[in-house]
Amino acid sequence: MLGVNQQETQSSIDAALTFAILWLDACRNSEDHRVLVEGVKLFVPAGTSALTCERMAHLNAFAAKWHLYEFDERHDELTAIDFQDRGNIATRLVRCPDEAAVLDRFAESIHRVLSLLPETEVAVLSTAEVAFRWRGLEFARARLAHEAGSFRPGQEIVFGIGAEERMLEERSSADFTTLVQRLRLTRGPHGARHQPLWRLHPERWLESLVLHDVSALDERLDGGCLYSQVPAFSASDRAMLDVLATTHDRRLAVVELKADEDIHLPLQGLDYWSRVQWHHARGEFAEFGYFPERELSAEDPLLLLVAPTLHIHPATDTVLRYIDSSIDWTLVGIDERWRDRVRVIFRKRPTCGPRSLAPTVGVA
């Protein structure tokens, strides 16, 4: 049994399932072989189980018995949660904007930035805004705005790292040029590691490389049409899918990236996979403008969990053994020097039958 009280943050409550799985496995390995530790009973505060419920629904029912409860401390009431009932799942997609139309709309602003930093990544955020990124680090945005003193639509560019946002005007153009030069000199594969601009947002940097050549992770993936930072809401949680792609045979693939060690990588990836699978089963990707002119395969999505080899948490294999065996996942370990180029060191995939009580992983 594992319980979380109502004083904990929502992120701590959502993290409890990972630790429950690890404790279950530890108990099974430490107990006398004649003793069966059959499963987990997880207790969370009232009204906080939505994300845990969705994740638990995709654990292997043959590997353990899973039980989820909400405990109302104020009224001392315990309620069993049926996590298999996904009929009322609260999740929604954000409509995909027409990228060609948006890029055409902001052509003048894009040309201005690219003239200073030609290899800048231009990301469409909405019909009214685009972001400019250098190796994944956002340094400027162009957005629609009304011209001063009139109702006519115009455009403005703001720049800066993090909270240091300024309007790009004549008097600030020199500062913008200086920032661009610093980015070019500092944020590169062989830049100075002590520099903040080099260290900021490593996962976005990795994401930019994957978007450039997603097939480097898996030759099945098609780089012709893919999306990054796709918003997918579930209950009160606002998730951003790192990369959503398809294989050459039109099967969806969810790519979850981590540049640093994260014990929650398997269940976070499972959470995102679950949302994609839900919307895909209802044909909503086509309805919301994703993958135009492509008929997606009816198969469930693939799940790729990607991290530098030496930054994969030691508990990852353990948690993966308890994921539903019907989910086609791959753990991809990449070279630590990924900023230079993404190179795969190993791939692990499930190698057991669907009813196994002790699933294993295999290296490819």
C-alpha positions as CSV (number, residue, x, y, z in Angstrom):
1,M,0.0,0.0,0.0
2,L,1.1,3.5,-0.7
3,G,-0.8,6.7,0.2
4,V,-0.4,10.4,-0.5
5,N,-2.1,13.0,1.7
6,Q,-3.9,16.2,0.6
7,Q,-1.0,18.5,1.6
8,E,1.1,17.2,-1.3
9,T,1.3,18.9,-4.6
10,Q,-0.5,17.5,-7.7
11,S,2.9,16.6,-9.2
12,S,3.8,14.5,-6.1
13,I,0.4,12.8,-6.3
14,D,0.9,12.0,-10.0
15,A,4.4,10.6,-9.2
16,A,3.2,8.2,-6.6
17,L,2.4,5.4,-9.1
18,T,6.0,5.2,-10.2
19,F,7.1,4.7,-6.6
20,A,4.3,2.2,-5.9
21,I,5.5,0.1,-8.9
22,L,9.1,0.2,-7.7
23,W,8.1,-0.7,-4.1
24,L,6.0,-3.6,-5.4
25,D,9.0,-4.9,-7.3
26,A,11.3,-4.4,-4.4
27,C,9.0,-6.3,-2.1
28,R,8.7,-9.2,-4.5
29,N,12.5,-9.4,-4.8
30,S,13.1,-9.2,-1.0
31,E,10.4,-11.5,0.3
32,D,10.7,-15.3,0.8
33,H,10.0,-17.0,-2.5
34,R,7.0,-18.7,-0.9
35,V,5.3,-15.4,-0.3
36,L,3.3,-13.7,-3.1
37,V,3.1,-9.9,-3.2
38,E,0.1,-9.8,-5.5
39,G,-0.3,-6.1,-6.3
40,V,-0.6,-2.5,-5.3
41,K,-3.3,-0.5,-3.4
42,L,-2.7,3.2,-4.1
43,F,-4.5,5.9,-2.1
44,V,-4.7,9.6,-3.3
45,P,-6.7,12.6,-2.1
46,A,-10.2,13.1,-3.3
47,G,-10.5,14.6,-6.7
48,T,-6.9,14.1,-7.7
49,S,-6.8,10.7,-9.3
50,A,-7.5,11.5,-13.0
51,L,-3.9,11.3,-14.3
52,T,-3.1,8.3,-12.1
53,C,-6.3,6.5,-13.2
54,E,-5.3,7.0,-16.9
55,R,-1.8,5.6,-16.3
56,M,-3.0,2.7,-14.2
57,A,-5.4,1.6,-17.0
58,H,-2.4,0.8,-19.2
59,L,-0.4,-1.3,-16.7
60,N,-0.1,-5.0,-17.2
61,A,-3.1,-6.7,-15.5
62,F,-1.3,-10.0,-15.5
63,A,1.8,-8.7,-13.8
64,A,0.0,-7.4,-10.7
65,K,-3.4,-6.6,-9.3
66,W,-3.8,-2.8,-9.4
67,H,-6.2,-0.9,-7.0
68,L,-6.8,2.8,-6.9
69,Y,-8.7,4.7,-4.1
70,E,-9.5,8.3,-3.4
71,F,-9.5,9.2,0.3
72,D,-11.5,12.2,1.5
73,E,-9.7,13.3,4.7
74,R,-12.3,15.8,5.7
75,H,-15.2,13.3,5.7
76,D,-13.0,10.2,6.4
77,E,-14.5,8.5,3.2
78,L,-12.8,6.0,0.9
79,T,-13.9,5.5,-2.7
80,A,-12.6,2.8,-5.0
81,I,-11.8,4.2,-8.5
82,D,-12.7,2.1,-11.6
83,F,-9.6,3.0,-13.7
84,Q,-10.8,0.6,-16.5
85,D,-13.7,2.9,-17.2
86,R,-12.3,5.4,-19.7
87,G,-15.7,6.5,-21.0
88,N,-15.5,9.9,-19.3
89,I,-11.9,10.7,-19.9
90,A,-11.4,14.5,-20.1
91,T,-8.9,15.1,-22.9
92,R,-8.9,17.4,-25.9
93,L,-6.7,18.3,-28.8
94,V,-5.8,21.8,-30.0
95,R,-6.5,22.4,-33.6
96,C,-3.5,22.4,-35.9
97,P,-3.0,25.7,-37.6
98,D,-2.5,26.0,-41.4
99,E,1.3,26.3,-41.2
100,A,1.8,27.4,-44.8
101,A,-0.7,30.3,-44.4
102,V,0.8,31.4,-41.1
103,L,4.3,31.4,-42.5
104,D,3.2,33.4,-45.5
105,R,1.4,35.8,-43.1
106,F,4.7,36.4,-41.2
107,A,7.0,36.3,-44.2
108,E,8.4,39.8,-43.6
109,S,9.2,39.1,-39.9
110,I,10.7,35.7,-40.7
111,H,12.9,37.2,-43.4
112,R,14.1,39.9,-41.0
113,V,15.2,37.2,-38.4
114,L,16.6,34.8,-41.0
115,S,18.8,37.5,-42.5
116,L,20.7,37.7,-39.2
117,L,20.6,34.0,-38.3
118,P,19.9,31.9,-41.4
119,E,19.4,28.5,-39.7
120,T,16.9,29.7,-37.2
121,E,14.0,27.3,-36.5
122,V,10.6,28.9,-37.2
123,A,7.8,27.3,-35.1
124,V,4.2,28.0,-35.7
125,L,2.5,28.5,-32.3
126,S,-0.9,29.6,-33.5
127,T,-2.6,31.5,-36.4
128,A,-1.4,34.7,-34.8
129,E,2.1,33.9,-33.6
130,V,5.4,32.2,-34.6
131,A,8.5,31.5,-32.5
132,F,12.1,31.8,-33.5
133,R,14.5,29.2,-31.9
134,W,18.2,28.5,-32.2
135,R,19.0,24.9,-31.4
136,G,15.7,24.6,-29.5
137,L,16.1,27.8,-27.4
138,E,13.4,30.4,-28.1
139,F,14.9,33.9,-28.5
140,A,12.1,35.8,-30.3
141,R,8.5,35.8,-31.4
142,A,6.5,37.5,-34.1
143,R,2.8,38.1,-33.4
144,L,-0.1,40.0,-34.8
145,A,-0.8,43.4,-33.2
146,H,-2.8,46.5,-34.0
147,E,-0.8,49.4,-35.4
148,A,-0.5,52.4,-33.0
149,G,-3.3,54.8,-33.4
150,S,-5.4,52.6,-35.7
151,F,-7.4,49.4,-35.9
152,R,-5.3,48.1,-38.8
153,P,-3.6,44.8,-38.1
154,G,0.2,44.8,-38.0
155,Q,3.0,42.7,-36.7
156,E,5.5,43.0,-33.9
157,I,8.6,41.1,-32.9
158,V,9.6,40.6,-29.3
159,F,12.9,39.2,-28.3
160,G,14.9,38.0,-25.2
161,I,15.6,34.8,-23.2
162,G,13.0,33.8,-20.6
163,A,11.5,36.8,-18.8
164,E,13.8,39.3,-20.6
165,E,11.3,40.2,-23.3
166,R,11.7,43.4,-25.2
167,M,10.0,44.9,-28.3
168,L,12.2,44.9,-31.4
169,E,12.4,48.6,-32.4
170,E,14.9,50.9,-33.9
171,R,16.5,51.7,-30.6
172,S,16.7,48.0,-29.6
173,S,17.9,46.6,-32.9
174,A,21.5,46.6,-31.8
175,D,20.7,44.6,-28.7
176,F,18.8,42.1,-30.8
177,T,21.8,41.7,-33.1
178,T,24.1,41.2,-30.1
179,L,21.8,38.5,-28.8
180,V,21.8,36.7,-32.1
181,Q,25.6,36.8,-32.3
182,R,25.9,35.4,-28.7
183,L,23.6,32.5,-29.6
184,R,25.6,31.7,-32.7
185,L,28.9,31.7,-30.8
186,T,27.7,30.1,-27.6
187,R,25.0,27.6,-28.3
188,G,26.8,25.0,-30.4
189,P,27.9,21.4,-30.0
190,H,31.3,22.5,-28.9
191,G,30.3,25.6,-26.9
192,A,31.4,26.4,-23.4
193,R,29.4,24.2,-21.0
194,H,29.5,26.9,-18.2
195,Q,27.6,29.3,-20.4
196,P,23.9,29.7,-19.5
197,L,22.9,29.9,-23.1
198,W,24.5,26.5,-23.7
199,R,22.9,24.8,-20.7
200,L,19.3,26.2,-21.1
201,H,16.5,23.8,-22.3
202,P,18.6,20.8,-23.3
203,E,15.4,18.8,-24.2
204,R,14.3,21.5,-26.7
205,W,17.8,21.3,-28.2
206,L,17.5,17.5,-28.5
207,E,14.0,17.9,-29.9
208,S,15.3,20.2,-32.7
209,L,17.8,17.6,-33.7
210,V,15.2,14.9,-33.8
211,L,12.9,17.0,-35.9
212,H,15.7,17.5,-38.3
213,D,16.2,13.7,-38.7
214,V,13.7,11.6,-36.8
215,S,14.8,8.5,-38.7
216,A,18.1,8.6,-36.7
217,L,16.1,7.2,-33.8
218,D,14.3,4.5,-35.7
219,E,14.4,3.9,-39.4
220,R,10.6,3.1,-39.4
221,L,9.9,6.8,-38.7
222,D,9.0,9.1,-41.6
223,G,10.4,12.6,-41.4
224,G,8.1,13.9,-44.1
225,C,5.4,15.0,-41.7
226,L,5.8,15.4,-37.9
227,Y,4.8,17.8,-35.1
228,S,6.5,19.1,-32.0
229,Q,5.1,20.4,-28.8
230,V,1.5,19.3,-29.6
231,P,-0.9,20.4,-26.8
232,A,-3.0,17.6,-25.4
233,F,-5.2,18.4,-22.3
234,S,-6.3,15.8,-19.9
235,A,-8.3,16.7,-16.8
236,S,-6.4,19.6,-15.2
237,D,-3.1,18.6,-16.8
238,R,-1.8,20.4,-19.9
239,A,0.6,18.1,-21.6
240,M,2.9,19.0,-24.5
241,L,3.9,16.0,-26.7
242,D,7.5,16.3,-27.6
243,V,7.3,14.8,-31.1
244,L,4.3,13.2,-32.9
245,A,5.3,11.4,-36.0
246,T,4.3,8.5,-38.3
247,T,6.0,5.5,-39.6
248,H,6.4,4.9,-43.3
249,D,3.3,2.7,-43.2
250,R,1.3,5.6,-41.6
251,R,1.3,4.3,-38.0
252,L,1.4,7.1,-35.4
253,A,4.4,7.3,-33.1
254,V,4.8,9.2,-29.9
255,V,8.4,10.3,-29.1
256,E,9.1,11.3,-25.5
257,L,12.5,12.9,-25.0
258,K,14.6,13.4,-21.9
259,A,18.0,15.0,-21.9
260,D,18.5,14.4,-18.1
261,E,17.8,11.5,-15.8
262,D,14.1,11.2,-15.0
263,I,12.6,8.3,-13.0
264,H,9.2,9.1,-14.4
265,L,10.1,8.8,-18.1
266,P,8.2,5.5,-18.6
267,L,4.9,6.6,-17.1
268,Q,5.1,10.1,-18.5
269,G,5.5,8.6,-22.0
270,L,2.7,6.2,-21.3
271,D,0.5,9.1,-20.3
272,Y,1.2,10.9,-23.6
273,W,0.7,7.7,-25.6
274,S,-2.6,7.2,-23.9
275,R,-3.9,10.6,-25.0
276,V,-2.7,10.1,-28.6
277,Q,-4.3,6.6,-28.7
278,W,-7.6,8.0,-27.4
279,H,-7.8,10.8,-30.0
280,H,-6.6,8.5,-32.8
281,A,-9.3,5.9,-32.0
282,R,-11.9,8.6,-32.6
283,G,-10.3,10.0,-35.8
284,E,-9.6,13.4,-34.3
285,F,-6.2,14.0,-35.7
286,A,-7.6,14.2,-39.2
287,E,-10.5,16.2,-37.9
288,F,-8.2,18.8,-36.2
289,G,-5.9,19.2,-39.2
290,Y,-3.0,16.9,-38.4
291,F,-1.3,14.8,-41.1
292,P,-3.3,16.3,-44.0
293,E,-3.8,14.1,-47.0
294,R,-2.5,11.0,-45.1
295,E,-4.7,8.1,-44.1
296,L,-3.4,7.0,-40.8
297,S,-3.1,3.3,-39.9
298,A,-5.8,2.1,-37.5
299,E,-3.1,0.5,-35.3
300,D,-2.4,1.9,-31.9
301,P,0.6,4.3,-31.8
302,L,4.2,3.3,-31.2
303,L,5.9,4.7,-28.1
304,L,9.5,5.7,-28.2
305,L,11.3,6.8,-25.0
306,V,14.5,8.5,-25.8
307,A,17.4,9.6,-23.5
308,P,21.2,9.8,-23.4
309,T,22.4,6.3,-22.4
310,L,24.1,7.4,-19.2
311,H,21.1,9.5,-18.2
312,I,18.5,6.7,-18.2
313,H,17.4,6.2,-14.7
314,P,18.3,2.7,-13.3
315,A,14.7,2.1,-12.4
316,T,13.4,2.6,-15.9
317,D,13.7,-1.1,-16.9
318,T,11.7,-2.1,-13.8
319,V,8.8,0.2,-14.5
320,L,8.7,-0.8,-18.1
321,R,8.2,-4.4,-17.1
322,Y,4.8,-3.5,-15.7
323,I,3.4,-1.6,-18.7
324,D,0.6,-3.4,-20.6
325,S,2.3,-5.8,-23.1
326,S,-0.1,-4.7,-25.9
327,I,1.8,-1.3,-26.0
328,D,4.6,-1.4,-28.6
329,W,7.3,0.6,-26.8
330,T,11.0,1.1,-27.5
331,L,13.5,2.5,-25.1
332,V,16.2,4.3,-27.1
333,G,19.6,5.1,-25.6
334,I,21.5,7.7,-27.5
335,D,25.1,8.8,-27.4
336,E,25.9,11.3,-24.7
337,R,27.4,13.6,-27.3
338,W,24.0,14.1,-29.0
339,R,24.5,17.8,-29.4
340,D,27.0,17.0,-32.2
341,R,24.8,14.3,-33.8
342,V,22.0,12.0,-32.6
343,R,23.4,8.4,-32.6
344,V,21.6,5.4,-31.2
345,I,23.6,3.2,-28.8
346,F,20.9,0.7,-28.1
347,R,17.2,0.0,-28.4
348,K,15.2,-2.1,-25.9
349,R,11.8,-3.6,-26.7
350,P,9.5,-5.9,-24.8
351,T,10.2,-9.6,-25.4
352,C,7.6,-11.4,-23.4
353,G,4.1,-12.8,-24.1
354,P,1.0,-10.8,-23.0
355,R,0.2,-13.0,-20.0
356,S,3.7,-13.1,-18.5
357,L,4.0,-12.2,-14.8
358,A,7.6,-11.3,-15.2
359,P,8.0,-9.3,-18.4
360,T,11.5,-8.6,-19.7
361,V,13.1,-6.2,-22.1
362,G,15.3,-7.1,-25.0
363,V,18.1,-5.2,-26.5
364,A,18.1,-4.5,-30.3
